[in-house]
C-alpha cells in the first residue's frame, strides 16, 4: 500500500492551460514554470508547443501552454492544436485537467471557449484573470452565482500579482477540477442517431466530441482514409450541414452565456476616462497610425542594431581568441585545424546571433504585452492582403532588415499556414545587416563619393538596394499566393486589448526561450555545414597540396615582416585554389562567367553560403590582401587593381560590381537562415525550394544587369 502511494505521489499531473489571446495565459504559465520550459512541435503541424514543469509541495505538474484561440472550431492551426490536445483522439497528448483562463473585462467571449471545453467532458476549472482591471471598469463578478450556473470551480484573480499566483497554485495542488454537467443540448444540433454512430465508432464519451470530430476530420492526421470516408458517407446519408450546425451552436452558446452573465455580473456606472480609446485615435488612425508605427519600428531597429553590436563584437572576439589560443597551444595538425578553423568558428557563428534574437524578441514581447501589437496587425492587414500576406507579416518583414533569422522566427504569430509559409519564404529578400558590408565594399568600387544637392550618390545606391529587396518581397509573395493552394480560410479576427504595462518577467523569459530554441535547434545544422565548408577549403588532391607545401617552405626561407606575410598570403591563395572548394570554383567558372565573375569570385559566392558577410574576408584571402580585412579602403583599393588575365580589363568594373550587388540582394546565402526555415517548416522541402528559387532569380537578375551595363 505504501509503495503504491509513493508511486501515486510521484506521478506528474498534466494540465492544459487554454484561453483567448491577450488574457494573461502566458503570464500565468511563465509565473508558474519560470525557466523550466521546453519547446517542441505538435505532430503534423508547425505550431510550437511550450511545456513547463513546476512542483507544488509534494506534487509535480506538467503544464501545456496551448496557443491562444477563440473557439474549438478548427479553422486555423492554433485552433487545431487546442482541439487535438483537448480531445482524446491522441491519448499521448490528452491532459489530466484543463485550466481555462478568461479576461474578466470580456467574460462573454471567454465563456464561449470555456463552454465548448465543458461539453468535451474534461475535468476543468475557470480562472477569471485581471479582475482588478474589470473592477476599474465597473464590472463586478459574482463567483458563486457563476459556479452555480456552470458547475465548475471558479477562481477570480490577478495573476500579475503574487497573491494571484498563490491562489492558482492552491487550485493546482488541491486538483480542484470538475467534469462539467454540459452547457448546451447537442440533440438540437446533432441527431442522436448520428452522434451515437460516431461515438461508438471512435470510442468517444460525449456528443460534442462527435460533433467536433465532424468538423475536424480533414485536419486530423491520426484518422485513416477509411475513417474519413466513413464519416463523409455518414454526413451525406444524414444530410448534415456542418457550417449551418456550427452557426447554430455558436448562437445557442451566446444565448445561454448572456443569461448566465445577467445573473453573475453587475455593471456599475463609472466616470469615463478611457485612455485606450484616446490612444487608439492616434495609433490606429488611417494616416497617423502608419507614421507612428514606422517611427516605433525605426527606434526598435536602431536599438537592436546598435545595442546588439557591442555584445556581438564581444562574442566574435571571444571565439576568435579561442581559435587563436587553440592554434598557439595545441600541436599543429588536422584536429587542431578542425577545432580552430571549423568547430569554434561554427559555434561562434551560432552564438553571435543571440544578442539580435534576444533583443528583437524582447521588444516584440514588450509591444505584445502593452497591447500595441494587436493594433499593428489591424492596421497593416489591409495593405498586406493583396500580396498574399497577413497583417501579422509586417513584424517579421521589418525584423528581416536586421536579420532574417529572428524575422522568420517571428512568423509564429501568423495562424494561417499559407500566409505564414509565404512570409517565411519571402523574408530573406529583405536586405539584412549581413549584406551591408558587401554593399559598402562594392558600392565604393563602382560609385564616386559625390553629392547631388543634398543626396549622396553612394547613399542613394545603398538605399536602392533596400528598395530592391522590398520589391522582391512583394512580387514573390504575390506569385506564391497564386501558386500555393489551401483549403484554410484566411481572415483576421483580433481583439484590441486595453493598454497595460508589460510583465517584465515575461519579457525576460521570452528572450531566454527564443535564444535557447535558436541555439539548440538551428545550431545543429549550422555546425554541420560549418565543418563541411572547412573540410572543403582545407583539403584537396594530396599530390598538389603536398607540392604547394614544399614550394612554400622554400619560398619563405629568409623572409621577414611584410615580405613573409605577402608570401604566406600568396601560398594561402594557391592552396585555396588547389582545395576541393577551389576546384569547385574552377568548375562553376563557365557558369558564372556570363555574370562577369571569375573562379575566385565563384569561391567567394560558395563560402558566402555560410554567411553573406564572409564575402569580404574571402576575397581578401583569395586576392592575397595583407593587413586587416576589416579595412574597407584597403580592400577596395586592392580589388580596383585586379585585372582579368585573359582580357586585361579590371575585374571589378561597374557592370561586375552591380551584377554582384544584385546577386547578393536576391540569393539565399545564409546557412543560418536555411536552418531556421527548416526548423520552422519542419521539412527540407521548403528550404530547398527557397534556395533554388532565390538563387535562380539572383543568377538571371545578375546576368541581365551585367549584360546591360557591360
Secondary structure, DSSP 8 states (H G I E B T S, - for coil): -HHHHHHHHH-EEEEEEEE-TTSSHHHHHHHHHTT-EEEEE-TTSS-EEEEEEEEETTEEEEEEE----S-SS-SSHHHHHHHHHHSSSSGGG--SEEEEEEEGGGHHHHHHHHHHHHTTT-EEEEEEE-HHHHHHTTEEE-HHHHHHHH-SEEEE--TTSHHHHHHHHHHHHTT--EE---SS-GGGTS-HHHHHHHHHHHT-SSHHHHHHHHHHTTT-TTS-HHHHHHHHHHHHHTT--HHHHHHHHHHHHHHHHHHHHHHHEEE-------HHHHHHHHHT-TTHHHHHHHHHHHHHHHHHHHHHHHHHHHHHHHHHHHHHHHHHHS-SSHHHHHIIIIIHHHHHHHHTTHHHHHHHHHHHHHHHHHTHHHHHHHHHHHHHHTTT--TTHHHHHHHTTT-HHHHHHGGGG--SHHHHHHHHHHHTTS--HHHHHHHHHHHHHHS---EETTEEHHHHHHHHHHHHHHHHHHHHHHHHHHH---SS---------------HHHHHHHHHHHHHHIIIIIHHHHHHHHHHHHHHHH-B-HHHHHHHHHHHHHHTTT--HHHHHHHHHHHHHHHHHHBHHHHHHHHHHHHHGGGT--HHHHHHHHHTTT-TTHHHHHHHHHTT--S-TT-HHHHHHHHHH-B-TTT-SBSS-HHHHHHHHHHHHHS---HHHHHHHHHHHTSHHHHHHHHHHHHHHHHHHHHHHHHHH-
